[in-house]
Amino acid sequence: MRTVWWEAGTVRLLDQTRLPDEVVVRTCHAWEEVAQAIRELAVRGAPAIGAAAAYALALAAGEERGETLAFLRRAAEGLAATRPTAVNLRWALERMVAAAERAEGEPRSLAAALLREAEAIADEDVRANRAIAEFGAATIAPGERILTYCNTGSLATVEIGTAYGILRRAHEQGKGIEVFACETRPVLQGARLTAWELQRDGIPGTIITDNAAGSLMAQGAVDRVLVGADRVARNGDVANKIGTYTLAVLARAHEVPFVVAAPLSTLDRRAAGGAEIPLEERDPQEVAAIGGRRLVPAGVRVRNIAFDVTPHHLVSAIVTDAGVATPPLERSLAELAAASRARRG
């Protein structure tokens, strides 16, 4: 299932704000519409955001304007400001601007070059997720009960998924897994999106409230926690949906492996540790109201912290598209990244 793609000169997005009640595809004719879709979480998940932003610059390149490169750089800045935590957004835009600089000249040639680059970014994400699924599924024993968080499936990537891709592959291999998916407040990506994907794929799954995870672990009902990542620092610190850190602490207290699934493209070599990762805060109304009904009394202050950082010492392993990184994570991630670059020549 593709989440974002190019069709007839437009960017097409599966609108995740409408799920699970409706399956609606949003059509974007200008880069600003893609930026708005990213801000509204119509498209979400670090890999999907990166691909969507790349396609958005391909759209911008097709517009007839003077000073095309300057215009593309301004568009890239506007897109980068939509979701600061997801590193895929930044590097995808940097890669697209670099492609534009190489192809500067006749506008039609520039537009074609940027579309090729955007398609390459999307295709690379699909290949990376296939590899993550194989590496991760190989680590899962038959009958495991796996707790996951937020949404890391096809909806969060171009196709297949990261942590959820591992779950799907283990299910396809007949390992008889059972999944517990946290609802993921405040916008309920687990309850709305992961549940929808589990149902579509026929994977046995149960939705729980976020604050039930510790109780399940205490009962011995969880064999591993498996989550995704929006950015991984050089030392292995992981930025992900708010509440991930809490699960990592609970997993350590109950001696449950805490595993992260993320492509190497999510590794930010510029960030030495999690303290250098920008953490997004979103509209407080996402917390104060659900479905248009206000829950918090008017006048009460609300903060909507969207991401947190899990320190590397709480992470048992990071499954990447080049293999599984284990502690010490900084060294292991660096070795996998170097091996991956060598294979690519």
Sine and cosine of phi, psi and omega as CSV:
sin_phi,cos_phi,sin_psi,cos_psi,sin_omega,cos_omega
0.00,0.00,0.90,-0.44,0.04,-1.00
-0.99,0.15,0.66,-0.75,0.02,-1.00
-0.99,-0.12,-0.56,0.83,-0.03,-1.00
-0.61,-0.79,0.68,-0.73,0.01,-1.00
-0.36,-0.93,0.22,-0.97,0.02,-1.00
-0.98,-0.18,0.73,-0.69,0.01,-1.00
-0.51,-0.86,0.87,-0.50,0.10,-0.99
0.77,0.63,0.73,0.68,0.07,-1.00
0.97,0.23,0.25,0.97,0.02,-1.00
-0.74,-0.67,0.31,-0.95,0.13,-0.99
-0.98,-0.17,0.80,-0.60,-0.02,-1.00
-0.95,-0.31,0.74,-0.67,-0.06,-1.00
-0.77,-0.64,0.71,-0.70,0.17,-0.99
-0.97,0.26,0.91,-0.43,-0.13,-0.99
-0.97,0.25,0.97,-0.24,-0.11,-0.99
-0.98,0.21,-0.20,0.98,0.07,-1.00
-0.96,0.29,-0.28,0.96,-0.04,-1.00
-1.00,-0.08,-0.22,0.97,0.01,-1.00
-0.98,0.18,0.50,-0.87,0.08,1.00
-1.00,-0.03,0.01,1.00,-0.10,-0.99
-0.95,0.32,-0.60,0.80,-0.05,-1.00
-0.69,-0.72,0.59,-0.81,0.14,-0.99
-0.98,-0.21,0.97,-0.26,-0.11,-0.99
-0.82,-0.58,0.72,-0.69,0.07,-1.00
-0.98,-0.22,0.82,-0.58,0.02,-1.00
-1.00,-0.08,0.70,-0.71,0.02,-1.00
-0.95,-0.30,0.82,-0.58,-0.03,-1.00
-0.93,-0.37,0.80,-0.60,-0.02,-1.00
-0.98,-0.22,-0.18,0.98,-0.03,-1.00
-0.61,-0.79,0.39,-0.92,-0.06,-1.00
-0.89,0.46,-0.53,0.85,-0.01,-1.00
-0.89,0.46,-0.55,0.84,0.03,-1.00
-0.93,0.37,-0.59,0.81,0.07,-1.00
-0.92,0.40,-0.68,0.74,0.03,-1.00
-0.86,0.52,-0.67,0.74,0.03,-1.00
-0.90,0.43,-0.64,0.77,0.03,-1.00
-0.89,0.45,-0.61,0.80,0.04,-1.00
-0.92,0.38,-0.71,0.71,0.00,-1.00
-0.87,0.48,-0.63,0.78,-0.07,-1.00
-0.99,0.13,-0.02,1.00,-0.06,-1.00
0.93,0.38,0.36,0.93,0.14,-0.99
-0.91,0.42,-0.54,0.84,0.20,-0.98
-0.82,-0.57,0.73,-0.69,-0.10,-0.99
-0.47,-0.89,0.18,-0.98,-0.15,-0.99
1.00,-0.09,0.76,-0.65,-0.13,-0.99
-0.80,0.60,-0.76,0.65,-0.02,-1.00
-0.90,0.44,-0.65,0.76,-0.01,-1.00
-0.91,0.41,-0.63,0.78,0.03,-1.00
-0.89,0.45,-0.68,0.74,0.02,-1.00
-0.87,0.50,-0.72,0.70,0.00,-1.00
-0.91,0.41,-0.66,0.75,0.00,-1.00
-0.88,0.47,-0.67,0.74,0.01,-1.00
-0.91,0.41,-0.61,0.79,0.05,-1.00
-0.88,0.47,-0.72,0.69,0.05,-1.00
-0.89,0.46,-0.56,0.83,0.01,-1.00
-0.89,0.46,-0.64,0.77,0.04,-1.00
-0.94,0.34,-0.52,0.85,0.11,-0.99
-0.89,0.45,-0.62,0.79,0.10,-1.00
-0.88,0.47,-0.72,0.69,-0.03,-1.00
-0.88,0.48,-0.59,0.81,-0.02,-1.00
-0.92,0.40,-0.40,0.92,-0.01,-1.00
-0.99,0.12,-0.11,0.99,0.01,-1.00
-0.99,0.14,0.64,-0.77,-0.01,-1.00
-0.99,0.14,0.98,-0.21,0.00,-1.00
-0.61,-0.79,0.44,-0.90,0.15,-0.99
-0.97,0.23,0.29,-0.96,0.01,-1.00
0.76,0.65,0.85,0.53,-0.13,-0.99
-0.85,0.53,-0.70,0.72,-0.03,-1.00
-0.89,0.45,-0.67,0.74,0.03,-1.00
-0.89,0.45,-0.64,0.77,0.03,-1.00
-0.90,0.44,-0.67,0.74,0.02,-1.00
-0.90,0.43,-0.62,0.78,0.03,-1.00
-0.90,0.43,-0.63,0.77,0.04,-1.00
-0.91,0.41,-0.66,0.75,0.04,-1.00
-0.89,0.46,-0.66,0.75,0.02,-1.00
-0.88,0.47,-0.65,0.76,0.03,-1.00
-0.90,0.44,-0.65,0.76,0.02,-1.00
-0.90,0.43,-0.65,0.76,0.02,-1.00
-0.93,0.36,-0.64,0.77,-0.02,-1.00
-0.88,0.47,-0.50,0.86,-0.05,-1.00
-0.97,0.24,-0.19,0.98,-0.10,-1.00
-0.94,0.33,-0.66,0.75,-0.05,-1.00
-0.60,-0.80,1.00,-0.07,-0.16,-0.99
-0.96,0.30,-0.35,0.94,-0.11,-0.99
-0.98,0.18,-0.62,0.78,-0.08,-1.00
-0.94,0.35,0.93,-0.38,-0.09,-1.00
-0.94,0.35,-0.46,0.89,0.01,-1.00
-0.85,0.53,-0.55,0.83,0.01,-1.00
-0.88,0.47,-0.72,0.69,-0.05,-1.00
-0.91,0.41,-0.77,0.64,-0.10,-0.99
-0.95,0.32,-0.51,0.86,0.05,-1.00
-0.90,0.44,-0.67,0.74,0.03,-1.00
-0.92,0.40,-0.66,0.75,0.05,-1.00
-0.88,0.48,-0.65,0.76,0.01,-1.00
-0.91,0.41,-0.63,0.78,0.01,-1.00
-0.93,0.37,-0.66,0.75,0.03,-1.00
-0.90,0.44,-0.64,0.77,0.05,-1.00
-0.88,0.47,-0.64,0.76,0.05,-1.00
-0.90,0.44,-0.61,0.79,0.04,-1.00
-0.91,0.41,-0.65,0.76,0.01,-1.00
-0.90,0.43,-0.60,0.80,0.03,-1.00
-0.93,0.36,-0.53,0.85,-0.10,-0.99
-0.98,-0.21,0.23,0.97,-0.06,-1.00
-0.84,0.55,0.71,-0.70,-0.03,-1.00
0.43,-0.90,-0.81,-0.59,-0.03,-1.00
-0.92,0.38,0.78,-0.63,-0.12,-0.99
-0.82,0.58,-0.63,0.77,-0.03,-1.00
-0.92,0.39,-0.62,0.78,0.05,-1.00
-0.90,0.43,-0.63,0.78,0.02,-1.00
-0.89,0.45,-0.72,0.70,-0.01,-1.00
-0.88,0.47,-0.66,0.75,0.01,-1.00
-0.91,0.43,-0.64,0.77,0.00,-1.00
-0.90,0.43,-0.66,0.75,-0.01,-1.00
-0.95,0.33,-0.56,0.83,0.07,-1.00
-0.91,0.41,-0.65,0.76,0.06,-1.00
-0.87,0.49,-0.66,0.75,-0.01,-1.00
-0.92,0.40,-0.66,0.75,0.02,-1.00
-0.89,0.45,-0.68,0.74,0.04,-1.00
-0.90,0.44,-0.61,0.79,0.02,-1.00
-0.91,0.42,-0.66,0.75,0.03,-1.00
-0.88,0.47,-0.69,0.72,0.01,-1.00
-0.90,0.43,-0.71,0.71,-0.02,-1.00
-0.91,0.42,-0.61,0.79,0.03,-1.00
-0.90,0.44,-0.59,0.81,0.03,-1.00
-0.90,0.43,-0.65,0.76,0.02,-1.00
-0.89,0.46,-0.71,0.70,0.01,-1.00
-0.89,0.45,-0.65,0.76,0.00,-1.00
-0.89,0.46,-0.66,0.75,-0.02,-1.00
-0.94,0.35,-0.56,0.83,0.09,-1.00
-0.88,0.47,-0.67,0.74,0.00,-1.00
-0.92,0.40,-0.68,0.73,0.04,-1.00
-0.85,0.53,-0.69,0.73,-0.01,-1.00
-0.86,0.50,-0.68,0.74,-0.02,-1.00
-0.94,0.35,-0.73,0.68,0.00,-1.00
-0.88,0.47,-0.69,0.73,-0.06,-1.00
-0.94,0.33,-0.68,0.73,-0.02,-1.00
-0.89,0.46,-0.51,0.86,0.00,-1.00
-0.91,0.42,-0.34,0.94,-0.02,-1.00
-1.00,-0.03,-0.13,0.99,-0.09,-1.00
-1.00,-0.06,0.76,-0.65,0.03,-1.00
-1.00,0.06,0.44,-0.90,0.05,-1.00
-0.83,0.56,0.66,-0.75,0.08,-1.00
0.98,0.18,0.15,0.99,-0.02,-1.00
-0.90,0.43,0.57,-0.82,0.10,-0.99
-0.96,-0.29,0.90,-0.43,-0.21,-0.98
-0.89,-0.46,0.79,-0.62,0.05,-1.00
-0.99,-0.15,0.77,-0.64,0.00,-1.00
-0.80,-0.60,0.18,-0.98,-0.15,-0.99
-0.64,-0.77,0.51,-0.86,0.00,-1.00
0.84,0.54,-0.56,-0.83,0.06,-1.00
-0.73,-0.68,0.80,-0.60,-0.06,-1.00
-0.77,-0.64,0.40,0.92,-0.07,-1.00
-1.00,-0.05,-0.43,-0.90,0.04,-1.00
-0.82,0.57,-0.53,0.85,-0.05,-1.00
-0.92,0.38,-0.41,0.91,-0.04,-1.00
-0.99,-0.12,-0.07,1.00,-0.04,-1.00
-0.74,-0.67,-0.13,-0.99,0.10,-0.99
-0.95,0.31,-0.60,0.80,0.00,-1.00
-0.18,-0.98,0.49,-0.87,0.12,-0.99
1.00,0.09,-0.88,0.47,-0.01,-1.00
0.94,-0.33,0.23,-0.97,0.01,-1.00
-0.99,-0.16,-1.00,-0.03,0.02,-1.00
-0.87,0.50,-0.67,0.74,0.01,-1.00
-0.93,0.37,-0.53,0.85,0.07,-1.00
-0.86,0.51,-0.59,0.81,0.07,-1.00
-0.91,0.42,-0.69,0.72,0.02,-1.00
-0.87,0.49,-0.70,0.71,-0.01,-1.00
-0.89,0.46,-0.68,0.73,-0.03,-1.00
-0.92,0.39,-0.66,0.75,0.05,-1.00
-0.89,0.47,-0.62,0.78,0.06,-1.00
-0.91,0.42,-0.68,0.73,0.03,-1.00
-0.88,0.47,-0.52,0.85,0.01,-1.00
-0.98,0.19,0.01,1.00,0.05,-1.00
0.97,0.25,0.49,0.87,-0.05,-1.00
-0.99,0.14,-0.06,1.00,0.10,-0.99
0.90,0.44,0.64,0.77,-0.01,-1.00
-0.97,0.24,0.35,-0.94,0.14,-0.99
-0.80,-0.59,0.67,-0.74,-0.10,-1.00
-0.90,-0.43,0.74,-0.68,0.22,-0.98
-0.96,-0.28,0.84,-0.54,-0.02,-1.00
-0.91,-0.41,0.86,-0.51,0.07,-1.00
-0.93,0.37,0.59,-0.81,-0.05,-1.00
-0.88,0.47,-0.57,0.82,0.07,-1.00
0.95,0.33,0.97,0.24,0.14,-0.99
-0.93,0.36,0.48,-0.88,0.18,0.98
-0.99,-0.12,-0.25,0.97,-0.09,-1.00
-0.97,-0.25,0.16,0.99,0.26,-0.97
0.88,0.47,0.71,0.70,0.03,-1.00
-0.89,0.45,-0.56,0.83,0.02,-1.00
-0.94,0.34,-0.75,0.66,-0.05,-1.00
-0.92,0.38,-0.59,0.81,-0.05,-1.00
-1.00,0.01,-0.75,0.66,-0.21,-0.98
-0.99,-0.11,-0.77,0.63,0.01,-1.00
-0.90,0.44,-0.64,0.76,0.04,-1.00
-0.87,0.49,-0.65,0.76,0.01,-1.00
-0.89,0.45,-0.68,0.74,0.01,-1.00
-0.94,0.34,-0.66,0.75,0.04,-1.00
-0.85,0.53,-0.69,0.73,-0.01,-1.00
-0.91,0.42,-0.69,0.72,0.02,-1.00
-0.88,0.48,-0.59,0.81,-0.08,-1.00
-1.00,-0.04,-0.05,1.00,0.03,-1.00
0.94,0.35,0.46,0.89,0.01,-1.00
-1.00,-0.02,0.80,-0.60,0.03,-1.00
-0.85,0.52,0.86,-0.51,-0.06,-1.00
-0.56,-0.83,0.46,-0.89,0.02,-1.00
-0.72,-0.70,0.74,-0.67,0.07,-1.00
-1.00,0.02,0.72,-0.69,0.06,-1.00
-0.81,-0.59,0.36,-0.93,0.13,-0.99
-0.94,0.35,0.45,-0.89,-0.03,-1.00
-0.85,0.53,-0.60,0.80,-0.07,-1.00
-0.99,0.11,0.13,0.99,0.08,-1.00
-1.00,-0.07,-0.15,0.99,-0.11,-0.99
-0.87,0.49,-0.71,0.71,-0.02,-1.00
-0.89,0.46,-0.63,0.77,0.02,-1.00
-0.89,0.46,-0.68,0.74,0.04,-1.00
-0.89,0.46,-0.67,0.75,0.02,-1.00
-0.90,0.44,-0.66,0.75,0.01,-1.00
-0.88,0.47,-0.51,0.86,0.03,-1.00
-0.98,0.18,-0.08,1.00,-0.06,-1.00
0.96,0.27,0.42,0.91,-0.09,-1.00
-0.99,-0.10,0.03,1.00,-0.03,-1.00
-0.82,-0.57,0.81,-0.59,0.01,-1.00
-1.00,-0.09,-0.42,0.91,0.10,-0.99
-0.33,-0.94,0.43,-0.90,0.17,-0.98
-0.96,-0.27,0.74,-0.67,-0.06,-1.00
-0.75,-0.67,0.89,-0.45,-0.07,-1.00
-0.75,-0.66,0.17,-0.99,0.09,-1.00
-0.99,-0.16,-0.28,-0.96,-0.01,-1.00
-0.42,-0.91,0.59,-0.81,0.13,-0.99
-1.00,-0.09,-0.41,0.91,0.07,-1.00
-0.31,-0.95,0.65,-0.76,0.06,-1.00
-0.86,-0.51,0.82,-0.57,0.02,-1.00
-0.97,0.25,0.22,-0.98,-0.07,-1.00
-0.85,0.52,-0.55,0.84,-0.03,-1.00
-1.00,0.07,0.00,1.00,0.01,-1.00
0.99,-0.14,0.01,1.00,0.15,-0.99
-0.89,0.45,0.61,-0.79,-0.15,-0.99
-0.84,-0.54,0.84,-0.54,0.14,-0.99
-1.00,-0.09,0.79,-0.61,-0.01,-1.00
-0.46,-0.89,-0.02,-1.00,-0.03,-1.00
-0.76,0.64,0.65,-0.76,0.00,-1.00
-0.79,0.61,0.73,-0.68,-0.07,-1.00
0.95,-0.31,-0.27,0.96,0.03,-1.00
-0.90,0.43,-0.68,0.74,0.02,-1.00
-0.85,0.52,-0.67,0.74,0.03,-1.00
-0.86,0.51,-0.69,0.72,0.02,-1.00
-0.89,0.45,-0.61,0.79,0.00,-1.00
-0.91,0.42,-0.66,0.75,0.04,-1.00
-0.90,0.44,-0.70,0.71,0.04,-1.00
-0.89,0.46,-0.67,0.75,0.00,-1.00
-0.89,0.46,-0.68,0.73,0.02,-1.00
-0.90,0.44,-0.66,0.75,-0.02,-1.00
-0.90,0.44,-0.49,0.87,-0.04,-1.00
-0.96,-0.27,0.18,0.98,0.05,-1.00
0.84,0.55,0.70,0.72,0.06,-1.00
-0.96,-0.29,0.77,-0.64,0.02,-1.00
-0.86,0.52,0.70,-0.72,0.04,-1.00
-0.92,-0.40,0.94,-0.33,-0.16,-0.99
-0.90,-0.44,0.69,-0.72,0.03,-1.00
-0.94,-0.35,0.63,-0.77,0.09,-1.00
-0.88,-0.47,0.84,-0.55,-0.03,-1.00
-0.34,-0.94,0.68,-0.74,0.09,-1.00
-0.93,0.38,0.38,-0.93,0.03,-1.00
-0.87,0.49,-0.36,0.93,0.05,-1.00
-0.91,0.42,-0.29,0.96,0.02,-1.00
-1.00,0.05,-0.17,0.99,0.04,-1.00
-0.97,0.23,0.85,-0.52,0.00,-1.00
-0.98,-0.19,0.99,-0.16,-0.04,-1.00
-0.93,0.36,-0.29,0.96,0.01,-1.00
-0.98,0.21,-0.39,0.92,-0.03,-1.00
-0.99,-0.10,0.92,-0.38,0.00,-1.00
-0.92,0.39,-0.58,0.82,-0.01,-1.00
-0.47,-0.88,0.04,-1.00,-0.08,-1.00
-0.89,0.46,-0.43,0.90,0.00,-1.00
-0.90,0.44,-0.32,0.95,-0.02,-1.00
-1.00,-0.08,0.05,1.00,0.00,-1.00
-1.00,-0.05,0.82,-0.57,0.05,-1.00
-0.94,0.35,0.74,-0.67,-0.04,-1.00
-0.94,-0.34,0.87,-0.49,-0.08,-1.00
-0.95,0.32,0.64,-0.77,0.25,-0.97
-0.91,-0.41,0.66,-0.75,-0.08,-1.00
-0.92,-0.40,-0.02,-1.00,-0.03,-1.00
-0.83,0.56,0.83,-0.56,0.03,-1.00
-0.84,0.54,-0.37,0.93,-0.01,-1.00
-0.90,0.43,-0.39,0.92,0.07,-1.00
-0.90,0.44,-0.47,0.88,0.04,-1.00
-1.00,0.00,-0.64,0.77,-0.14,-0.99
-0.96,0.29,-0.33,0.94,-0.07,-1.00
-0.62,-0.79,0.49,-0.87,0.11,-0.99
-0.77,-0.64,0.79,-0.61,0.03,-1.00
0.85,0.52,0.52,0.85,0.02,-1.00
1.00,0.07,-0.12,0.99,0.01,-1.00
-0.99,-0.16,0.83,-0.56,-0.03,-1.00
-0.97,0.24,0.75,-0.66,0.01,-1.00
-0.98,-0.22,-0.55,0.83,-0.05,-1.00
-1.00,-0.06,0.73,-0.68,0.01,-1.00
-0.83,0.56,0.61,-0.79,0.02,-1.00
-0.85,0.53,0.66,-0.75,0.03,-1.00
1.00,-0.06,-0.18,0.98,0.04,-1.00
-1.00,0.09,0.73,-0.68,-0.05,-1.00
-0.95,0.32,0.66,-0.75,0.00,-1.00
-0.74,-0.67,0.69,-0.72,0.15,-0.99
-0.90,-0.44,0.65,-0.76,0.00,-1.00
-0.86,-0.51,0.98,0.19,0.04,-1.00
-0.97,0.22,0.87,-0.49,-0.20,-0.98
-1.00,-0.01,-0.38,0.93,-0.06,-1.00
-0.67,-0.75,0.40,-0.92,0.17,-0.99
-0.69,-0.72,0.12,-0.99,0.00,-1.00
-0.90,-0.43,0.79,-0.62,0.12,-0.99
-0.99,-0.13,0.87,-0.48,-0.02,-1.00
-0.92,0.39,0.51,-0.86,-0.15,-0.99
-0.87,0.49,-0.44,0.90,-0.04,-1.00
-0.94,0.33,-0.20,0.98,0.06,-1.00
-0.99,-0.10,-0.06,1.00,-0.08,-1.00
-0.99,-0.13,0.84,-0.54,-0.01,-1.00
-0.97,0.22,-0.59,0.81,-0.03,-1.00
-0.24,-0.97,0.41,-0.91,0.14,-0.99
-0.83,-0.55,0.89,-0.45,0.02,-1.00
-1.00,0.06,0.88,-0.48,0.00,-1.00
-0.90,-0.44,0.05,-1.00,0.04,-1.00
-0.97,0.23,-0.09,1.00,0.04,-1.00
-0.94,-0.34,-0.01,1.00,-0.02,-1.00
0.67,-0.74,-0.13,-0.99,-0.07,-1.00
-0.97,-0.23,0.86,-0.51,0.05,-1.00
-1.00,0.03,0.74,-0.67,0.03,-1.00
-0.81,-0.58,0.33,-0.94,-0.01,-1.00
-0.85,0.52,0.59,-0.81,-0.04,1.00
-0.95,0.32,0.84,-0.54,-0.18,-0.98
-0.91,0.41,-0.60,0.80,-0.03,-1.00
-0.86,0.51,-0.73,0.69,0.01,-1.00
-0.93,0.38,-0.69,0.72,-0.04,-1.00
-0.90,0.44,-0.69,0.73,0.03,-1.00
-0.90,0.43,-0.65,0.76,0.01,-1.00
-0.89,0.45,-0.65,0.76,0.01,-1.00
-0.91,0.40,-0.67,0.74,0.02,-1.00
-0.90,0.43,-0.67,0.74,0.00,-1.00
-0.89,0.45,-0.66,0.75,0.01,-1.00
-0.91,0.42,-0.68,0.74,0.01,-1.00
-0.90,0.43,-0.62,0.79,0.02,-1.00
-0.91,0.41,-0.67,0.74,0.03,-1.00
-0.90,0.44,-0.62,0.78,0.00,-1.00
-0.91,0.41,-0.62,0.78,0.03,-1.00
-0.91,0.42,-0.57,0.82,0.01,-1.00
-0.97,0.22,-0.16,0.99,0.02,-1.00
0.99,0.14,0.00,0.00,0.00,0.00
